[in-house]
């Protein structure tokens, strides 16, 4: 459609209003991300948690603002199709020299889809495919800095890298840290450093990546035809001084750092696509959708994920089927075997044992999204009005959805539309894994299961329903929780001892002889429903008997109430320099929650 902008001032005004709304959103997003550096410098860990929670809401707040503005100023629902199409065309023109065009396109989609019926969700009105390229967008400062060890030496290059982040607090012993980095690289390289040829350079992303109590230096060393990705965590010691804690040199370790079971990073970036391109070089098999999400740009991650799903459906033939495992009482779960995700739809009616409603379930998922997941809770992508090809649904699955989730289902000849669905990375349910695991793997999984519960507790999360079926195991052997309808904050729970029975008759009656409040929890009962298998009980009691006593839970809750923020290390503890080279470590109380990735 070729209509001069001057002939339709309404379309021009709509396009400009939408872009102004997006620019306001990204300005606020950037300001919050930029404040991660002073929060890290001052050790404001509670402020870090608060900022992460608040930033997640930014996008929806700006979308709702723009929807209200378009309705008030332009009666948006009454705008004709030609004007909307022209507004989209003019919007593309406004993005010609924009630094975040892909995000701005997604923002346009979000506002439009909030206003119009889903039958309009097609290429004429929204950005089904990106219209503006994100390649070679220049930023100031550039996305990454380059260092040349062949000029000043590798040690000086490492010193310069640390200095250029401009942290306003001193390093405890940077020379020691530099030697630790070099020694770890030599170990990884089989006893020698790579030859520093004339074109040897180290590229480091301009902004550090901030999460929890750490800052991460992210880069890659380029030596001829070889590239060596790396990440260096920077922490505070007990006196508030900085130190380099480790160096991650393996792509698998770096992928674990960027796992969706962890909180999103705070990164100060003008051109996010440049950061995603750089990270894709470090983790070639990590989908760009997940990288955008981990940078805090969850809506862009959802957009790219759905494009990946549609593309996959066009190039596959298998059917959506009911997911393996014990059916949940709250969710109907299905999967596409060739696609590594599960789709979870809230049932219309819950089993009597579940004292929750739809609103409560949705609130629990929001809680998980906003909370530090410490590598132990799966992140979810929440979608509305997802249209999937009807012919790809198995007969059994379609029958289940019609029976259990009819209120969230809409059907026509070609599509099944699900009005609300959560999508998660697929994992093998822990109960199925334990049924088939050998003795060694079984013990490792039960140890991981207990570790997961403890780390969630340290992060102020009580899982509620701790049955094995509510946990999954990743391909790296890590146990992750994924059933959220009964989770609570630790600080909202009352962990109690079971009082002694008043008389033998009460003990033998099988009835509870003590009062139970809504948030009362009796850890001594856990073993009854978790540890029926004798071998499982033996291993669990060997490693995690403390979980069956109120003392562990009460003490952990009190530390949280006292403002204690534990350390969670998204890499194996043996990789820490203080372990590798027998240096000084932080107090044991600080390191006990280290995660074996």
Buried (B, 14 or more C-beta within 10 A) or exposed (E): EEBEEEEBEEBBBBBBBBBEBBBBBBEBBBEBBBBBBEBBBEBBBEBBBEBBBEBBEBBEEBBEBBBEBBBEEBEBEEBEEEBBBBBBBBBBEBBEEBBBBBBBBBBBBBBBBBBBEBEBBEEEBBBBEBBBEBEEBEBEEEBBBEBBBBEEEBBEBBBBBBEEBEBEBEBBBBEBBBBBBBBBBEEBEEEEBBEBEEEBBBBBBBBBBBBBBBBBBBBBBBBEEEEBBBBBBBBBBEEEBBBBBBBBBBBEBBBBBBBBBBBBBBBBBBBBBBBBBBBBEBBEEBBBBBBBBBBBBBBBBBBBBBBBBEEEBEEEEEBBBBBEBEBBBBBBBBBBEEBEBBBBBBBBEBEEEBEBEBEEBBEBBBBBBBBBBBBBBBBBBBBEBBBBEBEBBBEEBBEBBEEBBEEBBBEEEEBBBBBBBBBBBBBBBBBBBBEEBEEEBBBBBBBBBBBBBBBBBBBBBBBBBBEBBBBBBBEEEBBBBBBBBBBBBBEEBBBBEEEEEEEEEBEEEEEEBBEEEEEEBBBEEBBEEBBEBEEBBEBBBEBBEBBBBBEBBBEBBEBBEEEEBBBBBBBBBEBBBBBBEEBEBBEEEBBEBBBBB
